[in-house]
Amino acid sequence: MGDISASDTKVDFGAPAVLHKWPSLANRRRLDRVPYQVHEGTLDACISAFMQKPAATRHLYEIHTAAQPPLVAEILSPEHVTELSRLREFL
């Protein structure tokens, strides 16, 4: 495997994205239900909306966007969103 170059780490934070929340019971995802939209905008705006949620409930959220390999998948987990938030600070 080679090193990831600077050009490989470019992320389009202006790409369209949607923040979804899973219905929950006792702060756990209800997998028998489908997630619903809580914010639509850019990847940057959805990351900001996600980061404003209480840390204890972030596991109930995910962001859907166009894949941007190797750093951005179509569905971003809470852990992935947190890492992208940190990356934003360095760009």
TORZA-920170 format. One record per atom (N, C-alpha, C): x, y negated, z; residue number from 1. Coordinates in Angstrom, 2 decimals. Each point is the difference from the previous one (the first is absolute). Example, Ala and Ser with C-alpha at 12.3 -4.5 7.8 and 13.67 -1.06 7.14 Angstrom:
2
+---------+---------+---------+---------+
|      xx |      yy |      zz | drentor |
+---------+---------+---------+---------+
|   13.19 |    5.69 |    7.80 |       1 |
|   -0.89 |   -1.19 |    0.00 |       1 |
|    0.90 |   -1.20 |    0.00 |       1 |
|   -0.35 |   -1.05 |   -0.72 |       2 |
|    0.82 |   -1.19 |    0.06 |       2 |
|   -0.77 |   -1.09 |    0.73 |       2 |
+---------+---------+---------+---------+
//
This chain:
91
+---------+---------+---------+---------+
|      xx |      yy |      zz | drentor |
+---------+---------+---------+---------+
|    0.84 |    1.19 |    0.00 |       1 |
|   -0.84 |   -1.19 |    0.00 |       1 |
|    0.88 |   -1.24 |    0.00 |       1 |
|   -0.40 |   -0.99 |   -0.76 |       2 |
|    0.76 |   -1.23 |   -0.04 |       2 |
|   -0.52 |   -1.02 |    0.98 |       2 |
|    0.77 |   -1.05 |    0.16 |       3 |
|   -0.44 |   -1.10 |    0.87 |       3 |
|   -1.12 |   -0.76 |   -0.68 |       3 |
|   -0.90 |   -0.56 |    0.79 |       4 |
|   -1.05 |   -0.85 |   -0.54 |       4 |
|    0.58 |   -1.37 |   -0.23 |       4 |
|   -0.11 |   -0.49 |   -1.23 |       5 |
|    0.55 |   -1.31 |   -0.32 |       5 |
|   -0.99 |   -1.09 |    0.37 |       5 |
|    0.46 |   -1.23 |   -0.04 |       6 |
|   -0.85 |   -1.14 |    0.33 |       6 |
|   -1.19 |   -0.07 |   -0.95 |       6 |
|    0.20 |    0.36 |   -1.27 |       7 |
|   -1.11 |   -0.05 |   -0.96 |       7 |
|   -1.05 |    1.07 |    0.31 |       7 |
|    0.39 |    1.10 |    0.66 |       8 |
|   -0.94 |    1.04 |    0.38 |       8 |
|   -0.87 |   -0.39 |    1.18 |       8 |
|    0.43 |   -0.99 |    0.75 |       9 |
|   -0.71 |   -0.37 |    1.22 |       9 |
|   -0.95 |   -1.18 |   -0.20 |       9 |
|   -0.19 |   -0.44 |   -1.22 |      10 |
|   -0.93 |   -1.09 |   -0.25 |      10 |
|   -1.43 |    0.48 |    0.22 |      10 |
|   -0.74 |   -0.77 |    0.76 |      11 |
|   -1.41 |    0.29 |    0.25 |      11 |
|   -0.81 |   -1.21 |   -0.42 |      11 |
|   -1.04 |    0.23 |   -0.78 |      12 |
|   -0.89 |   -1.08 |   -0.43 |      12 |
|   -1.06 |   -0.19 |    1.09 |      12 |
|    0.25 |   -0.93 |    0.92 |      13 |
|   -0.93 |   -0.26 |    1.08 |      13 |
|   -1.24 |   -0.75 |   -0.50 |      13 |
|    0.02 |   -0.44 |   -1.26 |      14 |
|   -1.16 |   -0.66 |   -0.60 |      14 |
|   -0.93 |    0.97 |   -0.71 |      14 |
|    0.33 |    1.29 |    0.03 |      15 |
|   -0.84 |    1.02 |   -0.65 |      15 |
|   -1.35 |    0.10 |    0.71 |      15 |
|   -1.07 |    0.29 |   -0.74 |      16 |
|   -1.32 |    0.18 |    0.63 |      16 |
|    0.03 |    1.17 |    0.99 |      16 |
|   -0.71 |   -0.17 |    1.12 |      17 |
|   -0.05 |    1.04 |    1.02 |      17 |
|   -1.30 |   -0.13 |    0.80 |      17 |
|   -0.34 |    1.09 |    0.70 |      18 |
|   -1.20 |    0.02 |    0.82 |      18 |
|    0.35 |    0.67 |    1.33 |      18 |
|   -0.37 |   -0.66 |    1.10 |      19 |
|    0.19 |    0.56 |    1.33 |      19 |
|   -1.27 |    0.76 |    0.37 |      19 |
|    0.16 |    1.26 |    0.37 |      20 |
|   -1.12 |    0.86 |    0.39 |      20 |
|    0.12 |    0.38 |    1.47 |      20 |
|   -1.15 |    0.23 |    0.63 |      21 |
|   -0.04 |    0.48 |    1.38 |      21 |
|   -0.81 |    1.29 |    0.04 |      21 |
|    0.52 |    0.97 |    0.72 |      22 |
|   -0.74 |    1.24 |    0.21 |      22 |
|   -1.00 |   -0.20 |    1.11 |      22 |
|   -1.22 |    0.49 |   -0.17 |      23 |
|   -0.93 |    0.03 |    1.14 |      23 |
|    0.64 |    0.81 |    1.12 |      23 |
|   -0.28 |   -0.37 |    1.24 |      24 |
|    0.66 |    0.68 |    1.10 |      24 |
|   -0.96 |    0.33 |    1.13 |      24 |
|    0.43 |    0.92 |    0.80 |      25 |
|   -0.70 |    0.38 |    1.22 |      25 |
|    1.08 |    0.26 |    1.02 |      25 |
|   -0.08 |   -0.69 |    1.14 |      26 |
|    1.02 |    0.11 |    1.06 |      26 |
|    1.39 |   -0.32 |   -0.56 |      26 |
|    0.08 |   -1.01 |   -0.88 |      27 |
|    1.25 |   -0.47 |   -0.59 |      27 |
|    0.70 |    1.07 |   -0.85 |      27 |
|   -0.78 |    0.92 |   -0.56 |      28 |
|    0.52 |    1.02 |   -0.91 |      28 |
|   -0.75 |   -0.08 |   -1.32 |      28 |
|    0.74 |    0.21 |   -1.09 |      29 |
|   -0.63 |    0.00 |   -1.32 |      29 |
|   -1.10 |    1.04 |   -0.08 |      29 |
|   -1.11 |   -0.41 |   -0.58 |      30 |
|   -1.09 |    0.94 |   -0.30 |      30 |
|    0.25 |    0.52 |   -1.41 |      30 |
|    0.60 |    1.16 |   -0.12 |      31 |
|    0.34 |    0.55 |   -1.30 |      31 |
|   -1.21 |    0.51 |   -0.76 |      31 |
|   -1.14 |    0.05 |    0.67 |      32 |
|   -1.24 |    0.38 |   -0.66 |      32 |
|   -0.68 |   -1.21 |   -0.66 |      32 |
|    0.63 |   -1.15 |    0.10 |      33 |
|   -0.50 |   -1.25 |   -0.60 |      33 |
|    1.05 |   -0.53 |   -0.97 |      33 |
|   -0.39 |   -0.97 |   -0.80 |      34 |
|    0.95 |   -0.61 |   -0.94 |      34 |
|    0.42 |   -1.37 |    0.53 |      34 |
|    1.24 |   -0.39 |   -0.27 |      35 |
|    0.43 |   -1.34 |    0.43 |      35 |
|   -0.75 |   -1.08 |   -0.77 |      35 |
|   -0.14 |   -1.16 |    0.62 |      36 |
|   -0.70 |   -1.11 |   -0.65 |      36 |
|    0.92 |   -1.20 |   -0.11 |      36 |
|   -0.30 |   -0.85 |   -0.96 |      37 |
|    0.83 |   -1.17 |   -0.30 |      37 |
|   -0.22 |   -1.09 |    1.05 |      37 |
|    1.12 |   -0.56 |    0.49 |      38 |
|   -0.11 |   -1.13 |    0.93 |      38 |
|    0.68 |   -1.26 |   -0.53 |      38 |
|    0.87 |    0.15 |   -1.02 |      39 |
|    0.66 |   -1.17 |   -0.58 |      39 |
|    0.46 |    0.35 |   -1.41 |      39 |
|   -0.18 |   -0.93 |   -0.93 |      40 |
|    0.47 |    0.17 |   -1.36 |      40 |
|    0.80 |   -1.23 |   -0.38 |      40 |
|    1.14 |    0.21 |   -0.63 |      41 |
|    0.84 |   -1.12 |   -0.41 |      41 |
|    1.32 |    0.53 |   -0.53 |      41 |
|    1.07 |   -0.69 |    0.31 |      42 |
|    1.33 |    0.44 |   -0.41 |      42 |
|    0.56 |    0.97 |    1.03 |      42 |
|    1.04 |    0.71 |   -0.39 |      43 |
|    0.68 |    0.89 |    0.95 |      43 |
|    0.49 |   -0.82 |    1.19 |      43 |
|    0.53 |   -1.17 |   -0.25 |      44 |
|    0.46 |   -0.88 |    1.08 |      44 |
|   -1.12 |   -0.35 |    0.96 |      44 |
|   -1.16 |   -0.38 |   -0.52 |      45 |
|   -1.14 |   -0.38 |    0.84 |      45 |
|   -0.52 |    1.20 |    0.79 |      45 |
|   -0.01 |    1.18 |   -0.63 |      46 |
|   -0.46 |    1.20 |    0.71 |      46 |
|    0.96 |    0.41 |    1.10 |      46 |
|    1.30 |   -0.15 |   -0.24 |      47 |
|    0.99 |    0.29 |    1.04 |      47 |
|   -0.20 |   -0.97 |    1.16 |      47 |
|   -0.22 |   -1.27 |   -0.30 |      48 |
|   -0.22 |   -1.00 |    1.06 |      48 |
|   -1.26 |    0.32 |    0.80 |      48 |
|   -1.09 |    0.37 |   -0.70 |      49 |
|   -1.25 |    0.35 |    0.68 |      49 |
|    0.21 |    1.23 |    0.88 |      49 |
|    0.74 |    0.98 |   -0.50 |      50 |
|    0.30 |    1.21 |    0.77 |      50 |
|    0.80 |   -0.35 |    1.26 |      50 |
|    1.02 |   -0.83 |   -0.14 |      51 |
|    0.87 |   -0.32 |    1.13 |      51 |
|   -0.73 |   -0.81 |    1.08 |      51 |
|   -1.12 |   -0.62 |   -0.35 |      52 |
|   -0.80 |   -0.74 |    0.99 |      52 |
|   -0.89 |    0.92 |    0.83 |      52 |
|   -0.13 |    1.24 |   -0.44 |      53 |
|   -0.82 |    0.96 |    0.76 |      53 |
|    0.77 |    0.43 |    1.25 |      53 |
|   -0.71 |    0.32 |    1.08 |      54 |
|    0.70 |    0.48 |    1.21 |      54 |
|    0.82 |    1.25 |   -0.31 |      54 |
|    1.20 |    0.05 |    0.52 |      55 |
|    0.89 |    1.14 |   -0.25 |      55 |
|   -0.67 |    1.33 |    0.34 |      55 |
|   -0.82 |    0.01 |    1.02 |      56 |
|   -0.64 |    1.24 |    0.44 |      56 |
|   -1.05 |    0.52 |   -0.97 |      56 |
|   -0.41 |   -0.83 |   -0.97 |      57 |
|   -1.01 |    0.45 |   -0.97 |      57 |
|    0.53 |    0.08 |   -1.43 |      57 |
|    1.25 |   -0.33 |   -0.22 |      58 |
|    0.54 |   -0.03 |   -1.36 |      58 |
|   -0.03 |    1.37 |   -0.67 |      58 |
|    0.01 |    1.07 |    0.76 |      59 |
|   -0.04 |    1.34 |   -0.59 |      59 |
|   -1.32 |    0.27 |   -0.73 |      59 |
|   -0.97 |   -0.87 |    0.18 |      60 |
|   -1.30 |    0.16 |   -0.66 |      60 |
|   -0.05 |   -0.68 |   -1.37 |      60 |
|    1.08 |   -0.68 |   -0.40 |      61 |
|    0.03 |   -0.78 |   -1.23 |      61 |
|    0.97 |    0.58 |   -1.02 |      61 |
|   -0.25 |   -0.31 |   -1.26 |      62 |
|    0.93 |    0.33 |   -1.08 |      62 |
|   -0.22 |   -1.01 |   -1.13 |      62 |
|    1.03 |   -0.20 |   -0.79 |      63 |
|   -0.07 |   -0.92 |   -1.13 |      63 |
|    0.07 |    0.80 |   -1.29 |      63 |
|   -0.90 |   -0.32 |   -0.93 |      64 |
|   -0.02 |    0.62 |   -1.33 |      64 |
|    0.50 |   -1.05 |   -1.00 |      64 |
|    0.96 |    0.38 |   -0.84 |      65 |
|    0.57 |   -0.89 |   -1.00 |      65 |
|    0.60 |    0.84 |   -1.11 |      65 |
|    0.47 |   -0.65 |   -1.06 |      66 |
|    0.69 |    0.73 |   -1.07 |      66 |
|    1.36 |    0.43 |    0.51 |      66 |
|    0.39 |    1.21 |   -0.34 |      67 |
|    1.30 |    0.52 |    0.42 |      67 |
|    1.13 |   -0.84 |   -0.61 |      67 |
|    1.05 |   -0.21 |    0.80 |      68 |
|    1.20 |   -0.69 |   -0.43 |      68 |
|    1.19 |    0.82 |    0.48 |      68 |
|    0.28 |    1.12 |   -0.68 |      69 |
|    1.09 |    0.88 |    0.46 |      69 |
|    1.32 |   -0.75 |    0.06 |      69 |
|    0.87 |    0.30 |    0.95 |      70 |
|   -0.12 |    1.07 |    0.98 |      70 |
|   -0.57 |   -0.44 |    1.34 |      70 |
|   -0.30 |   -1.30 |    0.17 |      71 |
|   -0.36 |   -0.49 |    1.33 |      71 |
|   -1.50 |   -0.08 |    0.30 |      71 |
|   -0.83 |   -0.09 |   -1.02 |      72 |
|   -1.44 |   -0.21 |    0.24 |      72 |
|   -0.79 |    1.13 |   -0.64 |      72 |
|   -0.77 |    0.71 |    0.82 |      73 |
|   -0.89 |    1.05 |   -0.48 |      73 |
|   -1.39 |   -0.60 |   -0.24 |      73 |
|   -0.88 |    0.76 |   -0.63 |      74 |
|   -1.36 |   -0.49 |   -0.26 |      74 |
|   -0.78 |   -0.22 |    1.29 |      74 |
|    0.22 |    0.85 |    0.98 |      75 |
|   -0.65 |   -0.14 |    1.31 |      75 |
|    1.10 |   -0.14 |    1.04 |      75 |
|    0.01 |   -1.13 |    0.69 |      76 |
|    1.04 |   -0.29 |    0.98 |      76 |
|   -0.48 |    0.31 |    1.40 |      76 |
|    0.73 |    0.84 |    0.69 |      77 |
|   -0.31 |    0.34 |    1.38 |      77 |
|    0.35 |   -1.17 |    0.91 |      77 |
|   -0.52 |    0.00 |    1.22 |      78 |
|    0.35 |   -1.08 |    0.94 |      78 |
|    1.51 |   -0.15 |    0.20 |      78 |
|    0.71 |    1.10 |    0.08 |      79 |
|    1.46 |   -0.07 |    0.17 |      79 |
|    0.67 |   -0.64 |   -1.20 |      79 |
|   -0.48 |    0.33 |   -1.18 |      80 |
|    0.55 |   -0.55 |   -1.23 |      80 |
|   -0.29 |   -1.50 |   -0.09 |      80 |
|   -1.20 |   -0.40 |    0.37 |      81 |
|   -0.36 |   -1.42 |   -0.03 |      81 |
|    0.90 |   -0.79 |    0.95 |      81 |
|    0.26 |    0.53 |    1.17 |      82 |
|    0.88 |   -0.65 |    0.97 |      82 |
|    1.40 |   -0.18 |   -0.58 |      82 |
|    0.51 |    1.02 |   -0.68 |      83 |
|    1.33 |   -0.10 |   -0.62 |      83 |
|    0.01 |   -1.04 |   -1.13 |      83 |
|   -1.07 |   -0.03 |   -0.80 |      84 |
|   -0.06 |   -1.02 |   -1.06 |      84 |
|   -0.09 |   -1.40 |    0.58 |      84 |
|   -0.68 |   -0.14 |    1.14 |      85 |
|   -0.06 |   -1.29 |    0.67 |      85 |
|    1.38 |   -0.48 |    0.39 |      85 |
|    0.81 |    0.92 |    0.49 |      86 |
|    1.38 |   -0.35 |    0.37 |      86 |
|    0.81 |   -0.37 |   -1.24 |      86 |
|   -0.19 |    0.75 |   -1.09 |      87 |
|    0.71 |   -0.28 |   -1.25 |      87 |
|   -0.35 |   -1.40 |   -0.50 |      87 |
|   -1.26 |   -0.38 |    0.11 |      88 |
|   -0.46 |   -1.34 |   -0.43 |      88 |
|    0.81 |   -1.09 |    0.66 |      88 |
|    0.32 |    0.20 |    1.28 |      89 |
|    0.74 |   -1.02 |    0.75 |      89 |
|    1.39 |   -0.25 |   -0.55 |      89 |
|    0.57 |    0.99 |   -0.70 |      90 |
|    1.36 |   -0.13 |   -0.52 |      90 |
|    0.04 |   -0.53 |   -1.42 |      90 |
|   -1.15 |   -0.09 |   -0.64 |      91 |
|   -0.03 |   -0.45 |   -1.40 |      91 |
|   -0.27 |   -1.47 |   -0.13 |      91 |
+---------+---------+---------+---------+
//
